Amino acid sequence: MVALLQSDALLKRQSYYEASVTRAALQPSLNGEVKTDVVVVGAGFAGLSAAIELAQRGFKVAVVEADRVCSGASGRNGGQVIVGFASGQQVFEQQLGLGAARQAWDMSLEAIDLIDQRIAQFGIDCERKNGYLYVADSVRKATALDAEMDAMEKSYGLATVRAHGAAVRSFIDSPRYVASAYETRSGHLHPLKYGLGLAQAALGMGVQIYENTAALSITQDAGVCLRTEHGQVRARYALLAGNCTLPAFGPQLAPSIAARVMPVGTYIVATERLDPALVQRLIPSGAAACDNNVVLDYFRFSQDARLLFGGRVSYSSRTPARLQQRMAERMATVFPQLRGTPIEFTWGGFVDISMNRAPDFGRVGKNVYYLQGFSGHGVALTGLAGQLVAQAMAGEAARFELFSRLQHRDFPGGALLRAPSLVLGMLYHRIKDYL
């Protein structure tokens, strides 16, 4: 895990998002004892969203963050605001039934609306744009895409405009793809601008945010006591919202749930600024895009006309060799028009995935809630998750419990073998993607 964090820290410094914002002054570290209603671990989208929702309900809230606000996946992701869940709907249907699956789907639509509500309410300028393209790069994958979209339209009402063969080029000018589906409920934004906006909103509502304050341990009795290096927080409730960083920073926080998520490295490059006319030709709608391979590519154009191209996942703690070169090569297979275009930023970090790719929300004991397993769909889903846990703490737990009823399995292999086992498994799926 130490190697993972060193790699993570190195790539964070090269982020386009960090280069395109001006951060507010550092919030103080925690020193001494603080008493509050709720202590939140992690100042990313989930933790900040929960803090806002709790403050709106009259709770006093303290947030502890081991690094800086949105220094993890919330501030470095692809910025794709996607409806639904990484697992698809089958996990919900099989475990909870079609009725509950439809409720979960409707809540994923609410998650997107919630982002837009917060942008309007708090005046967050984060380059929000609607439009999403699902693309397939083989006949087999095109068949799978059509089957998925048919099912989503029939059971959940997701409307898409589909194209096949040469018609795909009117949606995305790429020779790689043989099928596409376009919808307007999903879209994209600048994640770090959005996250910093949430932090300012939370501070304005009286939430205390402590940066450079790692949570080291937590105990429960009548309430909770969370200890840090230089202090402690006593509260009625705690929320663990640090996702895959929690096992690294706080092995005593929740060991019973640590094995249910796996840190996965994902990486993004940003080109130099492009001719806006070229950007318009490549993706006329300005949509974000993602293929349906197991080891997938995802990409979009930024407001200042850069291609942000992501993928090249790593299921170990090592940053892939020749990362920028490999990402540029893969980008050129999607857009040959950009072959040789200078790459100005290369960054990445770690997200958490669950075994079945469904979100893992629940409680440890009576007073400690947790949110994890967003599995790449966290930009929208984290906001909803924060709202659900705030409702649960306020005594309205039905919506939160719909998700907590999902059953999750530990990754096999124990602490030492989980990552190697996943590397082998994903190698198998990567080979299948090319067959």
N, C-alpha and C positions, 0 to 999 in steps of 0.2 A: 504493500500500500504506500510506503514511503516513495518508491520509485514512481508510482502513479501520480502522486501529488507533485513531485518535482517536475514531471513532464507537463502536468496541468499548469503549473505556475509559469513555466517557460513560454508555453503557447499563448497564455492569457495576455502577455505583454505585447503580442503582435496582432491584437484584435483590431479590425476595422471599426468595430463599434466603439471601442475605447478611444480610438483616434478621432472619432466624429462627435464626441460629447465633451462637455466641461462638467466635471463632477463638483458637487457642493463640498463644503469643508467636511473633513473627517468627523464623524460622530465620536464622542468619547468612549473609551473602554470602560467596562464595569469595574468599579472599585468599591469594596464594602458590601453592605447588605441592602437589597431592594425588596420591598414588599409590594405586591401587585395582585391583580385578579388572575391574569393569564401571562405565562412566559412562553414566548415563541422562539424556537431554535431554528434559525435560518432566515435571512432577509432576502430571499428570492421572491418570485411571483406568489408562491403558495403562502409563505409566511407573511408577506406584506398584505396580501389580499385578506387573509384571516384577521390580521391586525386591524385593518380598516373596517371590516364587517363587525368585529367585536367592539371597536370604539364606537361605532354607530349605534350599537345596542347598549351602550353605557358601561362597558367593561374597561377597567384600567389595564393597559397592556404594555409589556416590555418585550423587546425583540433583541436576542443576542445573535451576533453574526461573527463567525470565526475570521472572516476576511473583511471585505467591504460589501456594501449593498450590491446585490446582483452580480457578485464576482464569479459565481458558478454558472451553471447551465442557463439560468434566466437571462444573463447578460451576454451570452455568447452563442446562442442557438441560431438556427436558420431563419427565425422570424416568421415561421409559417403558422398561421392561425387556422387550424384544421378542425372541421366538425367530426364528431365521432371519436373512436378509440383505436389505438394501435392494434388491439386484439381483434378488431371487427366486432360485429354484433353476436357472433355465434357463441362466444363464451357466456354472454348474458342470457341468450336464449336457452342454452343447454343447462345452465346452473339455476337460473331464476325464472325462466318461462318468458313467453313472448310479451306478456303484458308489462312485466318489469323491464324487459329489454327496451320496449318502446318508451317507458318512462326515462330510462337512462339516456336513450337517444335524444329525447326532447330536452333533457338537461344539458346535453352537449351543445344543442342549439342555443340554449340560454347562456352557456359559457361564452359564446361568441358575442351575443347581445350584451353581456355584462362588460366585456372589454370596451365596446363602443359607448356604453353608458358611463364608464369611468373616464374614458377619454374626454367625453363631453362635460361631465361633472367637475373634473379636476383640471381641465384645460391642458391636457397632455399632448404635445406635438410630437408624434411618434411615427409619422409617415404611413399611416394606416391606409390600406387599399384592399378592395374586394377582388375576388377572382382566383380560381384554382384549377390547375390542369393535372389530371391523372394520365400518365402515358405508359405505353407498353412497347417493348423493343423486340418482340418476336410474335409469331402467330400464336404460339401457345400462351404467351402472356396476354395477348389481345383477347383470346377466348376467355381467359380468367377475368380480365377486366370487364368484359361485357357481362359475364355471369354475375359478378359482384354488383355492378351498377343496376342490372335488372332486379336483383334481390333488394337492393337498397331503395329503388324506386317503388317496387311493389309493396314492401313491408313498412317503409319509413318515409316515403314521399320525397326522397332526394331527387330533384330534377337535374338532369345533365344533358348537355348537347354533345353528341358523340360524332367522331369522325374515324374513317379507316382509309388506309392506303394514301393516295396522293392528297386526299382532302385534309389530312392531318396538317399539311404544310400551311394551311390558312390559320391554324391555331398556334403552331410552333414550327418555325422554319428550320427543321432539323431532319437530316436523312436517317437518323437512328430509329425513329419511332414509327410504328405501323398502325397504331390506334391511339385515340385520346378520348377523354371525357372531361368536359368543362362544366364547372358549377360556380355559383356566385355567393354561396353562403360562407365558404372559406375564403382565405386571403392571406395577407401578410402585413408586417409592421417592423419597425426598428425596435428590437427587444430591449436594448439597454435604455433607450430614451423612455420607453414605456415603464420599465422597472424603476428608473430614477424618479419618474413622475409619481408612481405609486408611493415611493418612499417619502417624497415631499408632502403628499397628501396625508400620509399616516402621521408624520411629524406635526402637521398642521392640526390634526385632530387630537393631539396630546399623547400619541404613542411615543414611548421611549425606545430609541434604537441605539444599541451599543455595538460599535464595530470593533474589529480586532479582539473579539471576546469569544473564545472557543468554549463551548459547553463540555465539561469533563465528566460529570456524573449527575445522576438524578435519583432521588429517593422519594417514596410515597408514604404518607401516613394519612393524616386528615386532609392534607393537601399535597403539595410537592415542594421539594427543595432542590434547586438546580445549582450546582457548584461550577465555578470558573476558576481560573488561575488566581485571581485577586479578589474574588468575592462570591456572593451567592444571591439567588433570587428565590424568595418564598412566595408561593402563589396558590390559588385554588386549583388551577389547571395548568398543564403544559401541553404544547403542541410541538411535535418533532416534524419539521418541514425542511430538513437539510438533505433529504434523499440520499444519494450514494456517498455524500461526504461524511455522513454520520458515523459509519464504522471507522473512518480514518481519524476523525477528530474526537469522537466520544465513544470508545468501545463499551463503556458501562451504561450508555443511555438506554439502549433497547436491544440487547443481544438476541432476544427471542425472535426478532423480525429481520435481523441483518441478513440472514441467508436467503431471504425471499427476493432480494434485489441484487443485481449485478451491475457494477460500473462498466460502461461501454464508451470507448473513445470515439468521437466523431469530429470531423475536421472540415474546415471551410477555407476557400481562397476567395479573394476579391481582386478583380482586375483593376487596371487603371480606368479612368473615366472614358466611356465610349461615346461615339457619335450618337446623339439621341435618335437620329433617323434610323441607324442600324438597330438600336434597341427596339424601336417600334416595329421593324421588320421581323425581328427574331421572335418576339412574343407580342403580337399586336394588342392583345387585351391587357398586357401588363401583369398577368397572373403569376402567382407562384406555381411551381411544378414539382412533381415527384413521380418516379417510376414505381412499378409494382414488383420489382425484384426483392428477394429477401435481403440482400446486401444492396441497398438502394442508393440512387443519386437524387438529390433535391437541390433546387436552385430557383433564383429569382433575380430581378434587377432592382437595385437600390434606387432611391429617389434621385441620387446624383449620377445615375447611368453607369453603374458598375455591375458586372455580373458577380453575384455571390453564389458560388458553386460548392455544394457540400456533399459529403459522403465519406468514402474510404475509411469505414469503421474499423476500430481495433478492439478486439475482445481480450487483450492483455494490457499490461501496464506500460507497454512500450509504444512510443510514437513511431509510426511507420517510417522506414528508411526512405530517403529521397521524396519526402511527402509532397513538397510543392511541385516538383517535376511530375510526379505521378498524378496529382490532382489536375495539373495543366493538361496532361495527355488525355485524361478522362474527359475533361471539359471539351477538348477539341473533337472527341468522338461525337459529342452532342451537337456542338456548334463548330464545324470546320472553319467557318468564317472568322473565328477567333483564334485560330492556331497562330502561335507566336505572339499573342497579345501579352504585354507585360503583366505579371502578377505583383500587386503592391502589398497585399496582406495575406498572411497564412496563419490561421489560428485554430484552436480546437479546445476540447475539454471532455468531460465525462458526464454522461447522463445515466440515469438508472433505468433498468428494464426489469420487469417481472418475468417469471417463467412463461406465463401465458399471454404476456403483453397487456393484460388488463390492469387498471389501477388498483392499488392495494391501500385502502383506507381502513382505519380501525382504532382500537384502543389497546393499551398495555396497562392492565390493572384498571382502576376506577377513574383515575384523574389524568392519565397521559394519553393524548390522542396522537395519531401519526398519519402522514400523507406521503405516499411513495409509489413507485412503479408507474410513472407517467409514460414511460417507454417511447419517448419521442413526440408525444402529443401534448406536451405540457404547456405550451404558450396559452392556449385557451383553457384547458382543463384545470390548471392550477388555480385560476381565478374562481371557478366554480367550486373547487375543493375547499378553498378558504372560506367561501360563503357557507358551504354545507357544515363544516366543522364549527363555525361560529353559531349557526342555527342549533347544532347539537348541544353545545355548551349552554345555550340559552334555553334548553328544554324542548326544542323542536327537532327531534332526532330522526324522523322518519326518512327524510331524503338521504341523510348521511348513512343510515343503516341499510338502505338499498345497496350501496356499494360495499359496506362492511360485510354483507352476506356472501360476497364472492369468496370462493375458496382458492387459496394459493398454496403452491408447493415450494419447498426449498430447492435451490439449485443443487444438483448432486455434487458429491466430491469433497464436501467439507471446505474449510477455509483455505486449504492449500491447493486443492484440485478443482475447485469450481471454475476458475478462469481457464486452465488448460482444457477442461472438458468442453467448455463452451467454444473455445477456439477450434477444436476438432469438429464439433457439430456444425459450426458456421462455415467451415471449410467445405463440408459436404454440401450445404445449401448453396454456397457460392459456385461450386462446380455445376450444380443443377441449374442455376440461373443461365449458364452459358450453353446448356444442352438444347 
